[in-house]
Amino acid sequence: MKKTFQLHIEGKNPDRVLDAVKHELRKYVKRERRRDLPEGADFWDFDCKFGPTPEAAEPVHLSALTALVDGVAKEGGAQFYAEILAKPGHRRSRPADAPAAGPDSAAP
C-alpha cells in the first residue's frame, strides 16, 4: 500500500476521518497477514515509510505507525503519506552465548 491520506475533508468530522484512516491501515496489515506464506518463510514482515509526502517519507517500524498518524493529527497536518509493503520474514536463532530473556532469568 502506497497512499497519501487526507485528514481534512470538507463535510466530515476530522475525528471520524482519523479513525477511518487508522482502520484502513490496520485492515491492510491484517489482510496481508492472512495471505499464504511462501516456502521457507516464518511470518509476514513489513517495510514501512511515513512522512508528509512520498519524497520526504522516512523508514519506520510498523508498531510506530499509529502514533505517527496521531502526531500529525494533533499538529493539525492536512495530509500524510504511508507506505506499507509486505515481505516474507525469517526468524533468526539466538546466539548460544546470549543470555536468555524472560521473567525467570532475573530471579535470584
C-alpha positions as CSV (number, residue, x, y, z in Angstrom):
1,M,0.0,0.0,0.0
2,K,1.4,3.4,-1.0
3,K,-1.1,6.1,-0.3
4,T,-1.4,9.8,0.7
5,F,-4.2,10.2,3.2
6,Q,-6.1,13.5,3.6
7,L,-7.1,14.3,7.1
8,H,-9.3,17.4,6.4
9,I,-12.2,16.5,4.2
10,E,-15.0,19.1,3.8
11,G,-18.2,18.0,5.4
12,K,-16.7,15.2,7.5
13,N,-15.7,15.2,11.2
14,P,-11.9,15.2,11.5
15,D,-12.0,12.7,14.3
16,R,-14.0,10.2,12.2
17,V,-11.7,10.7,9.3
18,L,-8.7,9.9,11.5
19,D,-10.4,6.8,12.8
20,A,-11.2,5.7,9.3
21,V,-7.6,6.2,8.2
22,K,-6.2,4.1,11.1
23,H,-8.8,1.5,10.4
24,E,-7.7,1.3,6.7
25,L,-4.1,0.9,7.8
26,R,-4.9,-1.9,10.3
27,K,-7.2,-3.6,7.8
28,Y,-4.5,-3.7,5.1
29,V,-2.0,-5.3,7.6
30,K,-4.5,-7.8,8.7
31,R,-5.3,-8.8,5.1
32,E,-1.7,-9.2,4.2
33,R,-1.0,-11.4,7.2
34,R,-3.8,-13.7,6.1
35,R,-2.0,-14.5,2.8
36,D,-0.3,-17.8,2.4
37,L,3.4,-17.7,3.3
38,P,6.0,-18.6,0.7
39,E,8.0,-21.8,1.2
40,G,10.7,-21.3,3.9
41,A,9.2,-18.1,5.4
42,D,8.1,-17.9,9.1
43,F,6.0,-14.8,9.1
44,W,5.0,-11.7,7.2
45,D,7.3,-8.7,7.9
46,F,6.5,-5.2,6.8
47,D,8.7,-2.4,5.3
48,C,7.0,0.9,6.3
49,K,7.7,4.5,5.4
50,F,5.9,7.6,6.8
51,G,6.1,11.3,6.0
52,P,4.3,14.4,4.8
53,T,5.0,13.5,1.1
54,P,6.3,10.4,-0.7
55,E,9.6,12.1,-1.3
56,A,10.1,13.0,2.3
57,A,9.0,9.7,3.8
58,E,11.3,8.0,6.3
59,P,11.5,4.3,7.2
60,V,9.6,3.5,10.4
61,H,8.6,0.4,12.3
62,L,5.1,-0.9,11.8
63,S,4.3,-0.5,15.6
64,A,5.1,3.2,15.4
65,L,2.8,4.0,12.5
66,T,-0.4,4.7,14.6
67,A,1.5,7.0,16.9
68,L,2.9,8.9,14.0
69,V,-0.6,9.3,12.5
70,D,-1.9,10.6,15.8
71,G,1.0,13.1,15.9
72,V,0.2,14.5,12.5
73,A,-3.4,14.9,13.5
74,K,-2.5,16.7,16.8
75,E,-0.2,19.1,14.9
76,G,-3.1,19.9,12.5
77,G,-1.5,18.4,9.4
78,A,-3.7,18.2,6.4
79,Q,-2.2,15.0,4.9
80,F,0.5,12.4,5.3
81,Y,2.0,9.6,3.2
82,A,2.1,6.0,4.4
83,E,3.8,3.1,2.6
84,I,3.4,-0.5,3.9
85,L,4.9,-3.3,1.9
86,A,4.7,-7.0,3.0
87,K,7.7,-9.3,2.7
88,P,8.4,-12.8,3.9
89,G,10.3,-12.9,7.2
90,H,12.7,-15.4,8.6
91,R,13.2,-16.0,12.3
92,R,16.8,-15.8,13.5
93,S,18.1,-18.1,16.2
94,R,19.7,-16.5,19.2
95,P,23.5,-16.9,19.6
96,A,24.5,-19.6,22.2
97,D,26.3,-17.0,24.4
98,A,23.4,-14.6,24.6
99,P,21.6,-14.6,27.9
100,A,18.0,-15.9,27.9
101,A,15.4,-13.1,28.2
102,G,12.5,-13.8,30.4
103,P,11.0,-13.3,33.8
104,D,12.7,-16.4,35.2
105,S,16.2,-15.3,34.3
106,A,16.1,-12.2,36.6
107,A,15.1,-14.2,39.7
108,P,17.9,-14.6,42.3
